[in-house]
Amino acid sequence: MRISHYLMAIAGGCMLILTSCGGNSGSDSDINEAKQSDALKYVSMKNADSILPEWSKENVLVVQIVGDPDNLHPTNGVQAARSWIFQYTSNAVVRTDILGLALAPDLAVALPTISEDKLSFTYTLRKDAKWDDGSSITAEDAVFMIKANICPLTANNAFKTYFANIQSVEIDPKDPYTFTVRLAREEFINTLLLGDFSVMQRSYFDPENILAGYTIAQLQALGASAEQDAKLAAWANNFNDPKYGNDLSLLNGSGPYEVVEWERGSTLVLQRKKSHWSFSLDSKEEYLSSYPDKIIFKVLRDPNTQKLELLAQHVDVAPWMATKEVKELMEIPEFNKNYDVQFIDNYAYNYIGLNMRPDGTIRKKIFDDVRVRRAMAMLIPIEEFIQTHAYGYAKRQASIVSPLKPEYNKDLTFIPFDLEAAKRLLDEAGWIDSDGDNIRDKKINNVKTDLRIELKHQAGQKFVEEQAQIIKETAFKAGIDIVVVPVDNIALREQISAHDFDMFMSALSSGALPEDFTQLWHTKSYASEGGMNYVGFGNAESDALIDSIRFTMDVDKRMEMIKRLQKMVYDEQPVIFLYSPSKKVIMHKRFTNRYVAFERPNVMLNNMRLLTPADLPKKEK
C-alpha cells in the first residue's frame, strides 16, 4: 500500500459505532458515525425522501478541496490531490477497491495469476479499453509504465521503492494484452504489485520506443551512470519536463474525464469526455461509471468561506472541513434540508515531525537528543486539542500504525502532558536558563545557544494555526521559545523534504491494505532524494527489521515484527503523535449513489448520479 503524505489539512473526528445512514437534524445524538468492521466496509447514504424544487438540476458535481495538486505528471508528483484526480483521468492495471478494502482489477480482466514459486505475476488486460486516439491499451503500455518508473533518470524518487523488487517483465508473444512480471524475492507486499499506478500510452510518451531497448535489469544496473547514456538521458529530459504535468493540452490519460480548466488556488475542472471506451459497457460498475458531466474541484481553505459556500449550495461534496464548522452547520435547519453528513473512521493521523539529524549550522542541534524529543512530546496538550479543536471526536494513537489495524501495538501508552517531567528531562539534557531570561540555553561547540525552535505548518489552516499558538504558549512555560512559521503548502513540502526544519506539523494517511515501512522509516529514505523519512529516524537495527518485515510471509511473525518496529519508533520519539481524526463527509441530497468509504479518498465522485423520482422511497398506499 502506498503511503499518502499530505500537509496538515485534517481536523479532528470520531471513531464510534454506526448509528444511522440517513439525514441529520443537527443535534449530537443524530451525528452519523461509522466504525470500520468486517461487516461494515463502507457507508451508503440513504436517498432523500423527495426532490426539492430549489435544488439544482445541473449534472455538475462541485467538490471542496483545500489545496491544488503539485502537478498532474503521470509519475512525478506526491500530493494526495493529484492521485485523487487520477482516479477519474487515468486507469491502473489493478486498483484499490475502496468499497471492498481490497485490491481489484482495473484495466486487468482479473487479479494476476501467480506462479507456484510466487515470483511471477501474469496479468491480462481487457481488450475493450482504448486510448483517446482509438488505439488499444495493450501490455506494451503497462510495460512502458513499469520501465518509466524504474528508469533511474525519471524524477519519481518517492515511488521507486515500489518497483525495486521487479526483476523482469515480458509480454506474451502470442497475446499483446498479456504480460508477466518476474520478481526477485518473495515479499508480502508483492500481492499489491502495480496497484494504483497510472498506465501510460507508450506511443505518446515514448514515440521512438527508447525504453524498449532496455531490460529491467539494464535500467536498474545503470544507476547514477544513466546520465552518461545520451539516448536515455534525452528521453528522460523530455519525459520529466513539467509541461506534462501542467500544460492541460499535453495531459494524456485513459480515464473517462479530462482536465479542461485549472486556475491554481481556485478551481480544477474535469469534464466527461465526448466518447470513452467505458460508455458502451453493458455493466456500469462503480469504478467504470461516469455520471456527472463535470467534476469541479474547488479550493476552499477558509472555514467561514466553506460554510457560506455550503449554505448557498455552491458545493455538493465537502470532505475536508473541521469538526467545529461541520457541527455549526448541522445546527442550521436549512443546511440539513439540503445535505447529509457522515462521520467515519479514518486511517490518517496528525503529527509533529522533529529533526533528529540537524546539521548544526542551518538547523541547531536540539532534537538530536531523545530526551529533548520526549520533553517536547510532554509539552503538547493533545487532550486539549481533541476537546477544543476536534470537539471530542478524535482518538489518540501511540504509533506509526493505525489503531484500526490488527498489527497496532496496544502495549504502547500515550505520552502524558507533564510540564514538570518535561522540565526535568530538559535539565538532564543540559538545557538550563543560565542568564535568567526565561529561555533555556546550552553551550554547543562552546557557543551559548538559546532553546529557540522553529515550528513550521501549512498556512491557511485556522485550527492548525491555533494549535501552533497553544504549543508556543505551553512550551514557553518550560523555557522554550517556539517561533511559529506558516508556510505555503508546496513550499513546506519542499522544505521538509530538504530537512530544513526544526519541527513541522503535518498528517499521514495509509489505508486498510498492508504497508511497507521502507519509504517512511528506513534510513535510505532519509538520504535519498524523494525519500519520505524526513525526520531522520533509524539505524542498522531498525533497517534490518524493516527489511525483515518485507520478506517475512508468516502473518503472525510479521505482525510481531511490526509491533517491535512501532516500539522502536515510540522509544526514539522522532515524531509526536497527536490524534487520529474521523473523516467528515458532507454530501448534497440531490444525488444518489453516495458512498462514503473508510479508505482514502473516502468518496466515489464518478458514481454519484442526479436523483430522479425513480430513486425516491416508495410511499405506502
Secondary structure, DSSP 4 states (H G I P E B T S, - for coil): -PPEEEES------------SS---SSGGG--EE---SS-SEEEPPPPSS--TTS----EEEEEESS--S---SSS---HHHHHHHHHH--BSEEEETTTTEEEESSBSSSPEE-TTS-EEEEEB-TT-B-TTSPBP-HHHHHHHHHHHH-TTSS-TTTGGGGTTEEEEEE-TT-TTEEEEEESS--GGGGGTTBTPBP--HHHH-TT--GGGS-HHHHHHHGGGGGG-HHHHHHHHHHT-THHHH-GGG----SSEEEEEEETTTEEEEEE-SS-GGGG-S---GGG----SEEEEEE--SHHHHHHHHHTT--SEE-S--HHHHHHHTT-HHHHHHEEEEEE--SEEEEEEE-SS--SSSS-SSTTSHHHHHHHHHT--HHHHHHHTSTT-EE---SSS-TTSTT--TTPPPPPP-HHHHHHHHHHTT-B-SSSSSS-EEEETTEEEE-EEEEEEETT-HHHHHHHHHHHHHHHTTT-EEEEEEE-HHHHHHHHHTT--SEEEEEEE--SS----HHHHSTHHHHSTT---TT----HHHHHHHHHHHH---HHHHHHHHHHHHHHHHHH-SEEEEEEEPEEEEEETTEE--EEESSTT-B-STT-EE--GGGSPPPP-
